[in-house]
Amino acid sequence: MIEAWKLAMMEDYGLTDTDTGLVNRVARRLAGSPSDVIDTEEFRRACLDCGVDPDSFTQSDLSRLQRKLNEIT
């Protein structure tokens, strides 16, 4: 069984398929962007590269994505 702290770490790095894990996966991909401004095309490409449906993002998910980007960049 996976310990809770290990699961939390995996989720933080986007290694899980939970909502938070998927948002974090895209955030970590976008954090490597050379641009300070992320346009729709770059967002969609990052999602698809990470195996995440860009159309599944809600406004709440986008807010969490922004917070995570602020945290890791």
VEXVEXFI-152103 format. One line per 10 residues: number of its first residue (from 0); their letters; for each residue x, y, z of N, C-alpha, C. Coordinates in Angstrom, 3 decimals. Example, Ala and Ser with C-alpha at 12.3 -4.5 7.8 and 13.67 -1.06 7.14 Angstrom:
<rs>
0) as) 13.190:-5.690:7.800:12.300:-4.500:7.800:13.200:-3.300:7.800; 12.850:-2.250:7.080:13.670:-1.060:7.140:12.900:0.030:7.870
</rs>
This chain:
<rs>
0) mieawklamm) 0.844:-1.185:0.000:0.000:0.000:0.000:0.890:1.249:0.000; 0.464:2.244:-0.738:1.213:3.501:-0.829:0.882:4.374:0.381; 1.922:4.886:1.004:1.727:5.771:2.149:1.153:7.099:1.682; 0.403:7.758:2.563:-0.299:8.998:2.205:0.653:10.078:1.707; 1.812:10.225:2.334:2.747:11.276:1.921:3.306:10.990:0.535; 3.489:9.706:0.208:3.977:9.357:-1.128:2.921:9.656:-2.185; 1.667:9.352:-1.872:0.577:9.646:-2.800:0.452:11.152:-3.016; 0.589:11.925:-1.942:0.518:13.384:-2.056:1.653:13.909:-2.928; 2.841:13.357:-2.787:3.985:13.770:-3.591:3.749:13.414:-5.066; 3.227:12.228:-5.303:2.941:11.808:-6.677:1.904:12.741:-7.310
10) edygltdtdt) 0.890:13.107:-6.544:-0.145:14.007:-7.043:0.432:15.391:-7.324; 1.303:15.860:-6.440:1.916:17.178:-6.612:2.717:17.248:-7.904; 3.344:16.165:-8.276:4.140:16.141:-9.507:3.343:15.676:-10.722; 2.027:15.512:-10.558:1.184:15.169:-11.693:1.288:13.723:-12.125; 1.665:12.849:-11.207:1.833:11.442:-11.550:0.588:10.610:-11.290; -0.485:11.262:-10.866:-1.745:10.552:-10.634:-2.794:11.067:-11.610; -3.874:10.331:-11.738:-4.952:10.746:-12.628:-6.118:11.380:-11.871; -5.848:11.883:-10.673:-6.870:12.646:-9.952:-6.995:14.019:-10.615; -8.043:14.739:-10.306:-8.204:16.090:-10.873:-6.992:16.957:-10.554; -6.565:16.922:-9.306:-5.406:17.718:-8.898:-4.151:17.248:-9.612
20) glvnrvarrl) -3.985:15.950:-9.728:-2.817:15.409:-10.416:-2.761:15.843:-11.870; -3.911:15.850:-12.546:-3.950:16.261:-13.952:-3.643:17.748:-14.106; -4.198:18.568:-13.223:-3.908:20.009:-13.255:-2.418:20.238:-13.012; -1.866:19.536:-12.034:-0.442:19.693:-11.720:0.437:19.214:-12.874; 0.013:18.166:-13.554:0.776:17.663:-14.698:0.879:18.719:-15.786; -0.237:19.365:-16.090:-0.245:20.427:-17.110:0.557:21.624:-16.625; 0.425:21.971:-15.351:1.177:23.114:-14.801:2.678:22.882:-14.923; 3.129:21.705:-14.604:4.564:21.421:-14.695:5.038:21.456:-16.142; 4.193:21.056:-17.061:4.546:21.127:-18.487:4.629:22.594:-18.928; 3.662:23.402:-18.511:3.639:24.815:-18.887:4.736:25.617:-18.191
30) agspsdvidt) 5.185:25.168:-17.046:6.236:25.874:-16.316:7.528:25.936:-17.124; 7.697:25.015:-18.041:8.885:25.002:-18.885:8.782:25.906:-20.095; 7.685:26.616:-20.217:7.470:27.502:-21.362:8.420:28.701:-21.288; 9.007:29.076:-22.414:9.880:30.247:-22.415:9.103:31.565:-22.325; 7.804:31.502:-22.533:6.968:32.702:-22.543:6.341:32.935:-21.176; 6.157:34.195:-20.818:5.459:34.539:-19.579:3.945:34.518:-19.759; 3.506:34.591:-21.002:2.080:34.594:-21.313:1.759:33.314:-22.075; 0.799:32.572:-21.566:0.419:31.308:-22.189:-0.881:31.525:-22.955; -0.824:31.291:-24.261:-2.034:31.466:-25.063:-2.810:30.148:-25.122; -3.978:30.208:-25.713:-4.858:29.049:-25.789:-4.201:27.886:-26.513
40) eefrracldc) -3.513:28.166:-27.586:-2.871:27.103:-28.360:-1.814:26.378:-27.522; -1.007:27.134:-26.806:0.028:26.520:-25.971:-0.603:25.709:-24.842; -1.677:26.226:-24.249:-2.386:25.508:-23.194:-2.927:24.183:-23.729; -3.592:24.233:-24.889:-4.168:23.014:-25.473:-3.072:22.005:-25.824; -1.979:22.489:-26.377:-0.874:21.602:-26.740:-0.283:20.941:-25.489; -0.114:21.711:-24.424:0.417:21.155:-23.176:-0.516:20.086:-22.625; -1.806:20.360:-22.659:-2.781:19.368:-22.186:-2.662:18.079:-22.985; -2.673:18.209:-24.299:-2.613:17.024:-25.152:-1.307:16.273:-24.971; -0.206:16.988:-24.799:1.088:16.348:-24.550:1.066:15.542:-23.253; 0.261:15.995:-22.302:0.180:15.338:-20.993:-0.933:14.298:-20.918
50) gvdpdsftqs) -1.670:14.129:-22.013:-2.767:13.168:-22.001:-3.990:13.664:-21.260; -4.179:14.981:-21.243:-5.305:15.604:-20.542:-6.197:16.286:-21.577; -7.500:16.099:-21.450:-8.452:16.741:-22.363:-8.562:18.217:-21.997; -8.112:19.116:-22.878:-8.163:20.543:-22.545:-9.591:21.059:-22.376; -10.551:20.402:-23.005:-11.942:20.841:-22.894:-12.582:20.433:-21.572; -11.888:19.600:-20.810:-12.436:19.165:-19.522:-12.130:20.156:-18.402; -11.282:21.154:-18.670:-10.924:22.125:-17.642:-12.091:23.050:-17.342; -12.401:23.170:-16.067:-13.421:24.115:-15.617:-12.720:25.403:-15.188; -13.479:26.411:-14.872:-12.878:27.653:-14.376:-12.121:27.398:-13.080; -12.654:26.533:-12.256:-11.977:26.161:-11.009:-10.632:25.490:-11.300
60) dlsrlqrkln) -10.605:24.610:-12.296:-9.353:23.953:-12.686:-8.338:24.975:-13.192; -8.804:25.936:-13.973:-7.911:26.968:-14.500:-7.340:27.822:-13.370; -8.152:28.076:-12.365:-7.670:28.834:-11.200:-6.617:28.037:-10.445; -6.852:26.745:-10.276:-5.860:25.893:-9.609:-4.587:25.800:-10.439; -4.733:25.757:-11.749:-3.581:25.730:-12.647:-2.741:26.998:-12.469; -3.398:28.144:-12.406:-2.694:29.410:-12.215:-1.956:29.437:-10.879; -2.620:28.966:-9.819:-1.970:28.932:-8.503:-0.751:28.023:-8.517; -0.881:26.866:-9.170:0.239:25.931:-9.224:1.394:26.517:-10.041; 1.088:27.169:-11.139:2.141:27.821:-11.940:2.858:28.895:-11.125; 2.102:29.671:-10.368:2.700:30.700:-9.504:3.601:30.068:-8.448
70) eit) 3.213:28.909:-7.970:3.975:28.220:-6.930:5.300:27.666:-7.468; 5.287:27.112:-8.673:6.480:26.415:-9.162:7.365:27.253:-10.067; 6.921:28.444:-10.433:7.771:29.275:-11.294:8.314:30.458:-10.526
</rs>
